[in-house]
């Protein structure tokens, strides 16, 4: 199983509906959310490298979808380090994440996903 983080359509629909109804919905900056999740991993799972790889891979996908290629590269590198630490540097997951760390756009190969440019 590779790290696949699917969009939660129900959550997105609920957030859109709440915004239309002018309800207060807390939005969290991605950087703050990532920092908080990383701290939680340290506290609850003793910094488990496999869990950290999953966290950073999910953030990598979000950054890539937002056209934040520099951030995506850094996040892929962090995910690669976690996978290499937990599974070994020769594992298929670590090797694949290393490819994404070198060129984040490789993740999109074979996927039909429109992306925005970093300057947009």
C-alpha positions as CSV (number, residue, x, y, z in Angstrom):
1,X,0.0,0.0,0.0
2,X,1.5,3.3,-1.0
3,X,0.6,6.5,0.8
4,X,-2.6,7.5,-0.9
5,X,-4.5,10.4,0.7
6,X,-7.8,10.8,-1.0
7,X,-9.9,13.9,-0.9
8,X,-12.8,13.7,1.6
9,X,-15.7,14.9,-0.6
10,X,-18.1,15.0,2.3
11,X,-15.7,17.2,4.3
12,X,-15.2,19.6,1.4
13,X,-18.9,19.8,0.7
14,X,-19.6,20.5,4.4
15,X,-17.0,23.3,4.5
16,X,-18.4,24.8,1.3
17,X,-22.0,24.7,2.7
18,X,-20.9,26.2,6.0
19,X,-19.2,29.0,4.2
20,X,-22.4,29.7,2.2
21,X,-24.4,29.8,5.4
22,X,-21.8,32.1,6.9
23,X,-21.1,29.7,9.8
24,X,-17.8,30.1,11.5
25,X,-15.4,27.6,10.1
26,X,-11.8,27.5,11.4
27,X,-9.3,27.4,8.7
28,X,-5.8,26.4,9.6
29,X,-2.7,27.4,7.7
30,X,-1.0,24.3,6.2
31,X,2.3,25.1,7.9
32,X,0.7,25.4,11.3
33,X,-1.3,22.2,10.8
34,X,1.8,20.4,9.7
35,X,3.8,21.7,12.7
36,X,1.0,20.6,15.0
37,X,0.6,17.2,13.5
38,X,4.4,16.7,13.7
39,X,4.4,17.7,17.4
40,X,1.6,15.2,18.0
41,X,3.6,12.5,16.3
42,X,6.5,13.2,18.6
43,X,4.3,13.2,21.7
44,X,2.1,10.2,20.9
45,X,4.2,8.0,18.7
46,X,7.7,8.9,19.8
47,X,8.4,10.4,16.3
48,X,7.6,7.2,14.4
49,X,9.5,7.6,11.1
50,X,6.8,5.7,9.1
51,X,4.0,7.9,10.5
52,X,6.2,11.0,9.8
53,X,6.7,9.8,6.2
54,X,2.9,9.4,5.8
55,X,2.3,12.9,7.2
56,X,4.9,14.6,5.0
57,X,3.7,12.7,1.9
58,X,0.1,13.9,2.5
59,X,1.5,17.5,2.8
60,X,3.6,16.9,-0.3
61,X,0.5,16.1,-2.3
62,X,-1.3,19.2,-1.0
63,X,1.6,21.4,-1.8
64,X,1.9,19.9,-5.3
65,X,-1.8,20.4,-5.9
66,X,-1.5,24.0,-4.8
67,X,1.4,24.6,-7.2
68,X,3.9,25.1,-4.4
69,X,6.7,23.2,-6.0
70,X,9.5,24.3,-3.8
71,X,7.5,23.3,-0.7
72,X,6.6,20.0,-2.4
73,X,10.2,19.2,-3.0
74,X,11.0,19.9,0.7
75,X,8.1,17.8,1.9
76,X,9.0,14.9,-0.4
77,X,12.5,15.0,1.0
78,X,11.1,14.8,4.5
79,X,8.8,11.9,3.5
80,X,11.8,10.1,1.9
81,X,13.9,10.5,5.0
82,X,11.1,9.0,7.1
83,X,10.6,6.1,4.8
84,X,14.3,5.4,4.5
85,X,14.6,5.5,8.3
86,X,11.7,3.1,8.9
87,X,12.0,0.8,5.9
88,X,15.6,1.2,4.7
89,X,16.9,3.3,1.9
90,X,16.5,0.5,-0.6
91,X,12.8,0.0,0.0
92,X,10.5,0.6,-3.0
93,X,8.7,3.4,-1.1
94,X,11.9,5.2,-0.1
95,X,13.2,4.9,-3.7
96,X,9.9,6.3,-5.1
97,X,9.9,9.2,-2.6
98,X,13.5,10.0,-3.4
99,X,12.4,10.4,-7.1
100,X,9.7,12.8,-5.9
101,X,12.2,14.7,-3.8
102,X,14.4,15.3,-6.8
103,X,11.5,16.2,-9.1
104,X,8.0,16.6,-7.5
105,X,6.3,16.7,-10.9
106,X,7.2,13.0,-11.4
107,X,4.4,12.2,-9.0
108,X,1.9,13.5,-11.6
109,X,3.1,11.3,-14.4
110,X,0.3,9.0,-15.5
111,X,-2.2,11.0,-13.4
112,X,-4.8,13.3,-14.9
113,X,-4.5,16.2,-12.5
114,X,-4.4,19.9,-13.5
115,X,-1.9,21.9,-11.6
116,X,-1.3,25.6,-11.2
117,X,2.1,27.2,-11.8
118,X,4.1,28.3,-8.7
119,X,3.9,31.9,-9.8
120,X,0.1,31.9,-10.3
